[in-house]
Amino acid sequence: MTELPAAPSPTRCAVAAVHPMLAGHFPGHPIVPGAWLLAWVVAAASQTRAIAGVKRVKFLRPLAPDQTFECALKPGIPDGNTMRFTLTSDGSVIAEGSLLLQPAEG
């Protein structure tokens, strides 16, 4: 698996065009793999709460190498078991969805 940043910023990131994962995704017109974006979101969200899994994700636009994206995390439904996320770049939504949270201890 391609390494994620050790402690991703919860707000901004970009994948360098020379990153090895882009070599086969796709030659001549590389895009950042959706699986990497989703793993990055989970890593960022895990800084505030343990994540049990991905509940829903929808990829709306591709993300090019060196293109900065921003991540917004916010509480999901009122039961407190989900966290919503939105990834945007240049003012457009590139992905959105929700994560399933581990039950809070206490």
Secondary structure as GFF3:
##gff-version 3
##sequence-region A 1 106
A	DSSP	beta_strand	12	13	.	.	.	ID=ss1
A	DSSP	three_ten_helix	20	22	.	.	.	ID=ss2
A	DSSP	alpha_helix	34	45	.	.	.	ID=ss3
A	DSSP	beta_strand	51	59	.	.	.	ID=ss4
A	DSSP	beta_strand	69	75	.	.	.	ID=ss5
A	DSSP	beta_strand	82	89	.	.	.	ID=ss6
A	DSSP	beta_strand	92	101	.	.	.	ID=ss7
###
